[in-house]
Amino acid sequence: MKSIFSESSAKFVFESESNMNIPTGQWRLDVMIMVLYQMALFFSAQLVFVIFLEYMPKTYCNTEKHCYKLTSKCLSDYDRNEPNICLAPNGSKSDFDECVEDKKYLYFKSAQYDYQQDCTSLTHYSASTNMYLGVLFANLVLGILADKLGRRPIYFASISIGVVSLVLSAAIPSLTAFYIFRFTTGVGVAGAQIVGWSYGSEMISAKRRFQLRTFSNWANARILLTFVAFITREWHTASYLCAAISALIFPILWKLPESPVFLEQKHKIEKANEAREQLADFCGLEYEEKEPAAINNLKKITFMDMWRNKRLRTNFLVLCFMWFYVGMATYITDLNGADMSKNLYVGQFLSGILLTISKIAFGFAEPRFEWLGRRTVFLFSQGVAMIAYVTILISLFTDSKESTWYLIVYLCAYSFQALSTETCYLSVAELIPTDVRVTVAAITNICLRLGTILASLTKPLKFSFEPGLFLINLVVCSIGITVVYFYLEESRNVNLQNVGQDEVSDSGDSQTMIESDKTAGSGESGATEAAETSGTAGTTEIEAESGEGESNSKLG
């Protein structure tokens, strides 16, 4: 492939990149992709908004000022013959009134508080399970559609469905409507997670692919979501505000073209050229068509092609297992962490802040240390999380749950467990061929959803045998870390468009790109960052001289 930018521009960028000094104009697209993905993650944080939707206080006082400790999420679930917990021997009336105000204080007015659905036939079908099933359903179709029709239109459509559903779930005062529209909100979440990630990873430059998951991260989304809950204090207004913020995705996505990597893989060379020209214009870089040149032969890789190849099949199966068990362990930790601190918001804010700090720290460190690959991050984060689970078990068995160190350890357990998801996302982008990348992302997300659904079903253990939650995590994490250690490939700085090309041989089902004058200039934006933003596809003339295929990791 040949560069669509002037040779002098390409050379300048190539030399600049090697010194990690990138011209300002080429940052524009990367920054926009990071903002877009951050907004997608904020919308995806509806997955943990269920913590607020299902929130119930530990204690409550009825209209007769009879205060009691809740043994479930039902306000009516208490024994009227039990003594009032605010009645103390020799206590004054003022002490009693102060205790009543404290015990009935509601940090957040939730859907559970309004509808009391856990006290009905929906006891075993919570709002979280309902939404996770919605995401699971959407994953079955969105991945295939995005690999056939394109990343951008499916991304746009799924987010539209999700934002509208989010508004309607709060606007219609009906438990049935709430469940229906929270289910369809999951469609938008699935689009943000699988299509949004694939689109972003193909558009951003290779050396900032890790930063796409660290600077634009789940923790930031969680902090913002917690802030929305904090300032609104009730779920209707919070839902409307979340929908309004998530709608910022639309003008950004409208400004951007389809992924050139996807277009080239589908042999839509003219559209790929137009997309690259649009990106060059956005970055303020000179665009120049060159003389006709041969285009790399890119083999068409089907799902069955991938499955028949031992290496690609192993990668696929390892990723499926990783997503399943990491999702299960993360959500068991997250969904049961509302009481890690007395104040609901303190625990949630601190969870997001610690995770943000750890992700940004890894984001700064990753480009500077070659040894800090995907495997290293995963194994380290899982190791710390497992140590934290053991410590949590000790605190539960010794009745030390109310201590400060329990909060600190719980925060570490969640933060490092969640940090391991970065390897899951990056490995799907970097180990799976372009033709089936979103399809596989959808399958792995299905595995994730199965894990989260199982996690939501373990919530009764919170009241019956809380240590059982973390014993489950220890078992699955021990198995998972062993599988990853022996079978997960390192994929740092891989060229996305070359993934699987060497493994899959030409066959009757495989197609190659046609070399013709008509396809001239389609190729590669290559050495320029704007070229890399379209997925680091192919090589420029300058990179070709230095053997980009072999030295891609050095170039980032």
Secondary structure, 3 states (H helix, E strand, C coil): CCECECHHHHHHHHHHHHCCCCCHHHHHHHHHHHHHHHHHHHHHCHHHHHHHHCCCCCEEECCCCCEEECCCCCCCCCCCCCCCCCCCCCCCHHHHHHHHHHHCCCCCECHHHHHCHHHCCCCCCCHHHHHHHHHHHHHHHHHHHHHHHCHHHHHHHHHHHHHHHHHHHHHCCCHHHHHHHHHHHHHHHHHHHHHHHHHHHHHCCHHHHHHHCCCCCHHHHHHHHHHHHHHHCEHHHHHHHHHHHHCCHHHHHHHCCCCHHHHHHCCCHHHHHHHHHHHHHHHCCCECCCCCCCCCCCCCCCHHHHHHCHHHHHHHHHHHHHHHHHHHHHHHHHHCCCCCCCCHHHHHHHHHHHHHHHHHHHHHHHHHCCCCCHHHHHHHHHHHHHHHHHHHHHHHHCCCCCCHHHHHHHHHHHHHHHHCHHHHHHHHHHHCCHHHHHHHHHHHHHHHHHHHHHHHHCCCHHHHCCHHHHHHHHHHHHHHHHHHHHHCCCCCCCCHHHCCCCCCCCCCCCCCCCCCHHHCCCCECCCCHHHHHCCCCCCCHHHHHCCHHHHHHHHC
